[in-house]
Amino acid sequence: LGTVYVMDSVNDRVMRWHKGAQQGTKIVNGRGVGREVDQLCCAMGLSFDCEGNLYVADCGNGRILRFSLESNV
């Protein structure tokens, strides 16, 4: 659909690039490893549903996180 999402496990974040963008933006994390709702630890995958939600497998914290992409995560 013109937007690329990347799970950056090394930096514990999710990045997004809109079509034609020269630079991506952090949409999840960027504050370092942790257990807060916007922090990840050894995240290993991402998925989407038909309602515009992003799911992140946060393996280091043993959880699945849900983020609404429509609300400018």
VMD Tcl script that builds the backbone (N, CA, C; Angstrom):
set m [mol new atoms 219]
animate dup $m
set s [atomselect $m all]
$s set {name element resname resid chain x y z} {
  {N N LEU 1 A 0.807 -1.208 0.000}
  {CA C LEU 1 A 0.000 0.000 0.000}
  {C C LEU 1 A 0.848 1.269 0.000}
  {N N GLY 2 A 2.137 1.104 -0.227}
  {CA C GLY 2 A 3.000 2.270 -0.319}
  {C C GLY 2 A 3.769 2.604 0.944}
  {N N THR 3 A 3.546 1.880 2.025}
  {CA C THR 3 A 4.266 2.120 3.275}
  {C C THR 3 A 4.993 0.840 3.676}
  {N N VAL 4 A 6.243 0.984 4.090}
  {CA C VAL 4 A 7.047 -0.163 4.500}
  {C C VAL 4 A 7.307 -0.065 6.004}
  {N N TYR 5 A 7.081 -1.182 6.701}
  {CA C TYR 5 A 7.349 -1.280 8.133}
  {C C TYR 5 A 8.481 -2.269 8.345}
  {N N VAL 6 A 9.439 -1.917 9.211}
  {CA C VAL 6 A 10.608 -2.753 9.448}
  {C C VAL 6 A 10.793 -2.954 10.951}
  {N N MET 7 A 10.931 -4.232 11.352}
  {CA C MET 7 A 11.271 -4.557 12.734}
  {C C MET 7 A 12.783 -4.493 12.845}
  {N N ASP 8 A 13.278 -3.538 13.581}
  {CA C ASP 8 A 14.708 -3.357 13.800}
  {C C ASP 8 A 15.037 -3.955 15.167}
  {N N SER 9 A 15.289 -5.261 15.187}
  {CA C SER 9 A 15.517 -5.974 16.448}
  {C C SER 9 A 16.778 -5.521 17.174}
  {N N VAL 10 A 17.795 -5.150 16.437}
  {CA C VAL 10 A 19.057 -4.726 17.050}
  {C C VAL 10 A 18.856 -3.466 17.890}
  {N N ASN 11 A 18.026 -2.549 17.394}
  {CA C ASN 11 A 17.784 -1.286 18.095}
  {C C ASN 11 A 16.442 -1.274 18.836}
  {N N ASP 12 A 15.772 -2.419 18.903}
  {CA C ASP 12 A 14.507 -2.569 19.630}
  {C C ASP 12 A 13.489 -1.492 19.256}
  {N N ARG 13 A 13.180 -1.412 17.958}
  {CA C ARG 13 A 12.225 -0.421 17.483}
  {C C ARG 13 A 11.555 -0.896 16.198}
  {N N VAL 14 A 10.464 -0.226 15.841}
  {CA C VAL 14 A 9.787 -0.448 14.563}
  {C C VAL 14 A 9.880 0.860 13.792}
  {N N MET 15 A 10.315 0.751 12.539}
  {CA C MET 15 A 10.468 1.917 11.675}
  {C C MET 15 A 9.419 1.880 10.574}
  {N N ARG 16 A 9.048 3.070 10.069}
  {CA C ARG 16 A 8.081 3.177 8.980}
  {C C ARG 16 A 8.611 4.127 7.916}
  {N N TRP 17 A 8.479 3.706 6.655}
  {CA C TRP 17 A 8.817 4.548 5.510}
  {C C TRP 17 A 7.579 4.684 4.635}
  {N N HIS 18 A 7.119 5.931 4.448}
  {CA C HIS 18 A 6.013 6.183 3.523}
  {C C HIS 18 A 6.562 6.199 2.107}
  {N N LYS 19 A 5.709 5.916 1.152}
  {CA C LYS 19 A 6.113 5.883 -0.256}
  {C C LYS 19 A 6.805 7.190 -0.641}
  {N N GLY 20 A 7.990 7.070 -1.219}
  {CA C GLY 20 A 8.760 8.224 -1.664}
  {C C GLY 20 A 9.588 8.904 -0.583}
  {N N ALA 21 A 9.485 8.453 0.666}
  {CA C ALA 21 A 10.233 9.086 1.765}
  {C C ALA 21 A 11.716 8.767 1.648}
  {N N GLN 22 A 12.538 9.718 1.970}
  {CA C GLN 22 A 13.988 9.542 1.976}
  {C C GLN 22 A 14.487 9.054 3.332}
  {N N GLN 23 A 13.645 9.198 4.358}
  {CA C GLN 23 A 14.036 8.833 5.711}
  {C C GLN 23 A 12.842 8.209 6.422}
  {N N GLY 24 A 13.108 7.183 7.219}
  {CA C GLY 24 A 12.050 6.540 7.983}
  {C C GLY 24 A 11.813 7.236 9.309}
  {N N THR 25 A 10.709 6.874 9.941}
  {CA C THR 25 A 10.388 7.406 11.257}
  {C C THR 25 A 10.195 6.258 12.233}
  {N N LYS 26 A 10.570 6.479 13.493}
  {CA C LYS 26 A 10.341 5.483 14.538}
  {C C LYS 26 A 8.878 5.559 14.926}
  {N N ILE 27 A 8.196 4.411 14.928}
  {CA C ILE 27 A 6.803 4.426 15.360}
  {C C ILE 27 A 6.606 3.649 16.656}
  {N N VAL 28 A 7.551 2.805 17.008}
  {CA C VAL 28 A 7.519 2.113 18.292}
  {C C VAL 28 A 8.924 2.146 18.862}
  {N N ASN 29 A 9.050 2.649 20.073}
  {CA C ASN 29 A 10.279 2.694 20.856}
  {C C ASN 29 A 11.191 3.837 20.472}
  {N N GLY 30 A 12.465 3.608 20.597}
  {CA C GLY 30 A 13.439 4.660 20.426}
  {C C GLY 30 A 13.969 5.146 21.764}
  {N N ARG 31 A 13.417 4.609 22.871}
  {CA C ARG 31 A 13.849 5.014 24.215}
  {C C ARG 31 A 14.745 3.976 24.862}
  {N N GLY 32 A 15.191 2.989 24.120}
  {CA C GLY 32 A 16.037 1.953 24.687}
  {C C GLY 32 A 15.239 0.750 25.147}
  {N N VAL 33 A 15.952 -0.290 25.541}
  {CA C VAL 33 A 15.331 -1.537 25.983}
  {C C VAL 33 A 14.576 -1.303 27.281}
  {N N GLY 34 A 13.392 -1.919 27.397}
  {CA C GLY 34 A 12.635 -1.789 28.632}
  {C C GLY 34 A 11.325 -2.542 28.598}
  {N N ARG 35 A 10.538 -2.398 29.667}
  {CA C ARG 35 A 9.265 -3.098 29.816}
  {C C ARG 35 A 8.054 -2.186 29.676}
  {N N GLU 36 A 8.263 -0.885 29.467}
  {CA C GLU 36 A 7.129 0.028 29.301}
  {C C GLU 36 A 6.399 -0.292 28.001}
  {N N VAL 37 A 5.178 0.213 27.849}
  {CA C VAL 37 A 4.352 -0.134 26.695}
  {C C VAL 37 A 4.981 0.315 25.366}
  {N N ASP 38 A 5.795 1.345 25.399}
  {CA C ASP 38 A 6.434 1.815 24.164}
  {C C ASP 38 A 7.904 1.414 24.076}
  {N N GLN 39 A 8.310 0.420 24.870}
  {CA C GLN 39 A 9.679 -0.084 24.813}
  {C C GLN 39 A 9.663 -1.566 24.459}
  {N N LEU 40 A 10.704 -2.013 23.794}
  {CA C LEU 40 A 10.816 -3.400 23.362}
  {C C LEU 40 A 12.097 -4.020 23.906}
  {N N CYS 41 A 12.124 -5.352 23.885}
  {CA C CYS 41 A 13.323 -6.094 24.257}
  {C C CYS 41 A 13.363 -7.357 23.408}
  {N N CYS 42 A 14.287 -7.422 22.468}
  {CA C CYS 42 A 14.438 -8.581 21.583}
  {C C CYS 42 A 13.169 -8.865 20.778}
  {N N ALA 43 A 12.559 -7.825 20.249}
  {CA C ALA 43 A 11.367 -8.010 19.414}
  {C C ALA 43 A 11.746 -8.783 18.159}
  {N N MET 44 A 10.906 -9.731 17.766}
  {CA C MET 44 A 11.248 -10.630 16.672}
  {C C MET 44 A 10.295 -10.615 15.493}
  {N N GLY 45 A 9.197 -9.931 15.566}
  {CA C GLY 45 A 8.298 -9.949 14.429}
  {C C GLY 45 A 7.182 -8.937 14.552}
  {N N LEU 46 A 6.547 -8.665 13.415}
  {CA C LEU 46 A 5.405 -7.771 13.406}
  {C C LEU 46 A 4.358 -8.309 12.452}
  {N N SER 47 A 3.123 -7.910 12.701}
  {CA C SER 47 A 1.997 -8.338 11.888}
  {C C SER 47 A 0.941 -7.246 11.932}
  {N N PHE 48 A -0.016 -7.318 11.018}
  {CA C PHE 48 A -1.071 -6.322 10.912}
  {C C PHE 48 A -2.417 -7.019 10.842}
  {N N ASP 49 A -3.474 -6.320 11.254}
  {CA C ASP 49 A -4.819 -6.839 11.045}
  {C C ASP 49 A -5.587 -5.901 10.123}
  {N N CYS 50 A -6.798 -6.290 9.769}
  {CA C CYS 50 A -7.588 -5.516 8.814}
  {C C CYS 50 A -8.152 -4.232 9.415}
  {N N GLU 51 A -7.993 -4.016 10.708}
  {CA C GLU 51 A -8.504 -2.815 11.363}
  {C C GLU 51 A -7.439 -1.737 11.542}
  {N N GLY 52 A -6.268 -1.959 10.977}
  {CA C GLY 52 A -5.207 -0.957 11.060}
  {C C GLY 52 A -4.366 -1.036 12.314}
  {N N ASN 53 A -4.294 -2.199 12.930}
  {CA C ASN 53 A -3.473 -2.387 14.119}
  {C C ASN 53 A -2.175 -3.096 13.766}
  {N N LEU 54 A -1.109 -2.708 14.433}
  {CA C LEU 54 A 0.199 -3.339 14.304}
  {C C LEU 54 A 0.431 -4.171 15.551}
  {N N TYR 55 A 0.844 -5.422 15.371}
  {CA C TYR 55 A 1.169 -6.310 16.486}
  {C C TYR 55 A 2.658 -6.588 16.455}
  {N N VAL 56 A 3.299 -6.468 17.618}
  {CA C VAL 56 A 4.739 -6.676 17.732}
  {C C VAL 56 A 4.991 -7.800 18.733}
  {N N ALA 57 A 5.756 -8.818 18.301}
  {CA C ALA 57 A 6.155 -9.916 19.188}
  {C C ALA 57 A 7.390 -9.464 19.956}
  {N N ASP 58 A 7.184 -9.143 21.226}
  {CA C ASP 58 A 8.238 -8.644 22.110}
  {C C ASP 58 A 8.755 -9.826 22.938}
  {N N CYS 59 A 9.656 -10.599 22.353}
  {CA C CYS 59 A 10.108 -11.863 22.950}
  {C C CYS 59 A 10.821 -11.682 24.291}
  {N N GLY 60 A 11.654 -10.683 24.418}
  {CA C GLY 60 A 12.399 -10.468 25.653}
  {C C GLY 60 A 11.505 -10.179 26.849}
  {N N ASN 61 A 10.331 -9.609 26.592}
  {CA C ASN 61 A 9.381 -9.315 27.663}
  {C C ASN 61 A 8.219 -10.310 27.683}
  {N N GLY 62 A 8.236 -11.304 26.789}
  {CA C GLY 62 A 7.210 -12.342 26.771}
  {C C GLY 62 A 5.812 -11.824 26.533}
  {N N ARG 63 A 5.647 -10.944 25.522}
  {CA C ARG 63 A 4.333 -10.359 25.278}
  {C C ARG 63 A 4.135 -10.010 23.806}
  {N N ILE 64 A 2.884 -9.806 23.462}
  {CA C ILE 64 A 2.503 -9.284 22.152}
  {C C ILE 64 A 1.904 -7.908 22.410}
  {N N LEU 65 A 2.408 -6.899 21.731}
  {CA C LEU 65 A 1.907 -5.536 21.877}
  {C C LEU 65 A 1.066 -5.152 20.668}
  {N N ARG 66 A -0.015 -4.399 20.896}
  {CA C ARG 66 A -0.864 -3.910 19.810}
  {C C ARG 66 A -0.806 -2.392 19.771}
  {N N PHE 67 A -0.609 -1.860 18.563}
  {CA C PHE 67 A -0.572 -0.422 18.342}
  {C C PHE 67 A -1.522 -0.070 17.224}
  {N N SER 68 A -2.295 0.994 17.391}
  {CA C SER 68 A -3.198 1.461 16.338}
  {C C SER 68 A -2.430 2.361 15.392}
  {N N LEU 69 A -2.334 1.957 14.134}
  {CA C LEU 69 A -1.602 2.768 13.150}
  {C C LEU 69 A -2.407 3.965 12.710}
  {N N GLU 70 A -3.718 3.939 12.841}
  {CA C GLU 70 A -4.560 5.041 12.436}
  {C C GLU 70 A -4.453 6.235 13.373}
  {N N SER 71 A -3.966 6.007 14.591}
  {CA C SER 71 A -3.850 7.096 15.558}
  {C C SER 71 A -2.434 7.668 15.608}
  {N N ASN 72 A -1.691 7.531 14.497}
  {CA C ASN 72 A -0.328 8.063 14.398}
  {C C ASN 72 A 0.581 7.569 15.504}
  {N N VAL 73 A 0.768 6.280 15.575}
  {CA C VAL 73 A 1.621 5.656 16.586}
  {C C VAL 73 A 2.972 6.330 16.619}
}
mol reanalyze $m
mol bondsrecalc $m
mol representation Tube
mol addrep $m
